[in-house]
Amino acid sequence: THTDIGTAWRSEADSRFRSAVQLQAVLTVEQPLGQQGALLLWGAAVDWLPRFNRDRAAVWEFRFLLVRDGLTSDLAELHSTSWSSAQPLDTADRRAQDFFRPPHFPTGNGGSLELDLDTLLSQKYSGDAELRVQVTAFHFQDSPPSPNAPQPILDSSTPLDGILAALSGDITYTGCGRCSTELDTDANGIYGPCYRCLPNTTVRRYYRPGVLTVSGRGSRQVCVQVPPVPLQEILEAPPDKLSRRKVKVSPVYISAPGSEVKYVQVAAERIRFFLSLPRKTFILTVRSDCTCDENSVPLSRDFTLLDLRLSDE
């Protein structure tokens, strides 16, 4: 009858509604050296909560988590998946002991570690560090994918005209005003939204990321990634105004103080200042990310620039 069909339909709809609802819990977790992040537990993983409450002092090992940038804060977000697992480490486990062991490096005023480049490379360290280095080369990263020639590598032998030529290439892009992700355009030239940051729809012009090659007291060199925002601070020139003129330029970088020059010239002089001989010593605050395998053997190292300033020495 009609009544039977209606009852069955309501039962099926109610069942589907319940299956679509997923429980969620948000935890704040801490990694070694005080790095914090948000852990989002989904579905069955919410059942881990009583275990966490019973053993709050334990160091937990999580496997198969999804990592993504936080939408509401600068903290990274960790998300449980259907394959995720969580186990407390035994107090005798070296990883648990290392978690509570304080770093043996001296710390600077900003809380980052102060150490030389060779020491950093000898450690399996992930976190912020201060380095005293000299800049030997710089280049912009290539735009993905690009039919253009690779971006030239600039060093102390590059003339000012060569630096200006590099700055006239494909070194800027339009990105999300919140997370700086590069945005695509449709057939009408309209930029698509950044779905990760919706409802925010602001756009902004950025420099393409740069790469600094730096050396310490020894002969070893590393490449440091320079994100768009720190790069704009270094070049002292807005990426959307490179062809415009700037008045009252600092005489430190421009040979004719008070004259009208274009922002692109300011950026070129800044790059030449960092690369010119005799080499200058800079203090770099970098974020080190050392990835190891299951045997704690380093697989890769990435360094990202957070801050750069000229040393007083």
N, C-alpha and C positions, 0 to 999 in steps of 0.2 A: 504494500500500500504506500500511499504518499507519506504517511507518518513514518513508516520504516525507513524509507529512503532518506527523509529529512534527518532522522536520528543518526543514521550511518554517516551522512555527510557532515553533521556537526561533530561526530566523534572523530572523523578523519581530519577535519579542519583543526579541532582542538589538539589532536596529536601532533600535527605538523607545526602548530604554533608553539607547542612546548619544545619541540625539537629544534626550533629556530632560536629559542632563547638560550643564551650561553652565559654562565656565571663568569664573573671576572673579579680579580683582586689585584690591588696595586701595592707593591712593597718597595721600600728604599733599601738598596743593597750597597755594600761597600767593598771595593777591591783593595788590594795592597796599596800602601802609601796614601790611603784616604780617598781614593777616587770613588765617587758615588755614581749611582745610576738607578733608574727605575726598572723594576721587574714586574711585568704584567702576567698574571696567571690566568689562563683561560680554561673553561670547561673543567675536565677532571683534575687538572693541576691545582685547582682551588683546594682539593682535598689535602694538599701538602701543608696547609696552614697549621693544623694542630701539631704536626711534627716540628715546624719552625718554632712554635710557641713553647713546646716542651724542651727544646734544646737551643735556646737563644745564643748561648756562648760558643756554639760550634761553628767551624768553618765549613761551608757547604760547597760541594762540587756539582755544578750544573752542566748537563750535556745537551747538545742539540737545541740551542736557543736561537731565536731570530733576533738580530740586532738591527736597530734603525735609529735615526735621529729623533730626538724628542720634539714634539709639536708645541708643547707649552713651556719648555725650559731648555737650557743648554745641556741638560743631562741626557746621556744615551739611554734609549729604551731597550730592554731585553724582554722578549715575548716568548712564552712557552708554546711549544708545538705538540702535536700528538706523539712525537718521538722523544720528547724531552724527559729527562730523569733528574732526580736530585738525591744526593747522598751526603751525609755528614762525614768529614774526614776524621780519622783517628788522630788523637792528640800526638801520637808518636810519628805521624806522617810528616815528612820533611816539608811538604807544601803548607801544612797547617802551621808548622813552626816558623816557616819563612814569612807567613802572613803577619805574624805578630812581631817579627824581628824588625827593629827600627833600622832605617838606612844608615850606613856608616859613612856617608859623604857629608861634608859641611854644607849648610844651607845658606842661601843668599837672603837678601831682605824680602824678596817676593815669595819665599817659600819654595822656590825651585832649587834643584841641586846645582852646586858649583863644581865643575870638574872639567878636566881637559879632554880634548877629543879622543885621544888614545885610550884614556880610562873609560870613557863612555862606550867606545867600540869593544872594549874587553868585557863589558858587563851585559847581561841579558836584562836590561833595564827598560821598562816602559813607564813614561811619565814626563814631567817637565824638567828641563835641565838648562843651566846657563853655561855657555861656552865662550871662551876668548879665542877668536879665530881671525883669519884674514880672508878676504873675498878674492878669489882668483878668476872667476868667470860668472856670467849671467846669461840666461836666455829665457824667452817666453816659451811656454808649452804650445805645441801645435794644436790648431783647432780640429776637433774630431767630426767626421773625417774631412780632410781638406786636400784639394788637388794642388794647392800651392806648395812651393818649395819649403823644406823644413826651416824653422826659425833659426837664424844665425846665432852662433855662440859668440858672445862679446867678452873680450878680455882686455888687458892693459895695452895690447898692441892695436886695438880697434880705434880708428880715428873718430872724431866727433861726427863727421859726415856718415860714417858707417853706423853709428848708434842712432842717428836721426833716420837713416834708411830703415833700420829695424823697427823704429817706433811708427813708421808710416805704413807698416804691414798690417796683417790681420791680427791685431793684439787686443781688441776689445770685443765685447759682446753684450747683448741685452739679456738680463736674467731676472729671476724672481727677486723682488725687493726685500724679501725676508730671508731666504736661504741661499741666494745667488746662483741657483740652478739655471743653466742656459735654457732659454725658451725657444721653441720652434714657431714658425709663422705658417699660416695657411695660404691658399692661393691668392687671397686678397691682401696679403701682407699684415694680417692681424695676428698678434702674438697669442698663442694658446695659454691657458692657465697652468699654474703649478698646482697640481691636484693635491700634493702633500701639504701645501700651506693654505688651501681654501679655508675660510672665505676671503683671505687676503689675496688681492689681485694686483698689488703695486708692482711696477717694473723699474729697473734701474740699469744704468750702464756700468759695466765692470771691465777691469783689465783681465785678460786671460792669465791664469796662474803662471808664475815665474819659477825659475830654478836657480838658486845660488850654489855655486861650487865653492866650498870653503876648506881651508887647511888649518891645522893646529901647529904646534911647535915641531912636530915630527913631519914626516913626508906623506902621511895619510891624508886623503881628501874624501869628502862626502858631499852628496847633493842634498840640499835643503829645499823642500817645496815651499813656495811663497803664495799663500792664498790671495784672492783678489783684493780684499779690504786692506790687509797689511801692505800689499804692494802699492796701493794708492797712497798710503801714508809715507812710504819710502820715497816715491817719485815726486810727491808734493804737487801733483797735477791731476785734476779730475779727468777721468777717461772720456767724458763727453765734451770736454772743452780743449782738447789738444791743439786744435787749429785756431783757438782764440788767443787774444793777447792778454798779458798780465802786466800790471803796472807795479812799480816799486818792488822789484825782485831783490832778494837778499844778495849782497855782493859776495857772499861766500862761494856761490856757485856760478854767478854770471859776471863776466869780465867788465861789463859796463853797468855799474849800479845805477838804479833809478830809471834805466831805459825801458822802453816797451818791448817785451819779447813775448813770444808765443809759449803757451804751456808746454808744447812739445819740446821746446828748447830747454825749459826748466827740467823736464824729465831726463833729457839727454845729458845735461850737466850733472844731474844727480847720479846717473849711472856711471859716468866718467869719474866722478868723485870717489865712488866705491872701488873702482877698478884700477885707478891710476897708481903709478909708482912714485915714490916708495910706498909699499903697502902699509895700510893702516890697520890697527887692531880694533875689532868690533866685538861687542858683547851681544851674543845672540841668545835669546830665550827660545828654546825649541821644544816641541813635543815629540818624544821618542816613542816609537811603537815597534817593539821587538816581538816577532811571531816565532814561536818555537814548536817543534813537533812533540810527540808524546814522550820522547826521551829528553826533553828540554834542550834539544839542539837547535840553535837559531836557524830559521829558514829565510827570514827577510827582516830588513830594518827600514823603517821610514822615518824621516825627520820633517816636521812641519814648523815653519817659522811662526812664532807668536809675537816677538818683539825684537827690535834691533836698535842699538845705539852705539855711538862712538866711545871707545874706551878713553879714560882720562890719562892712562899711562902713555 
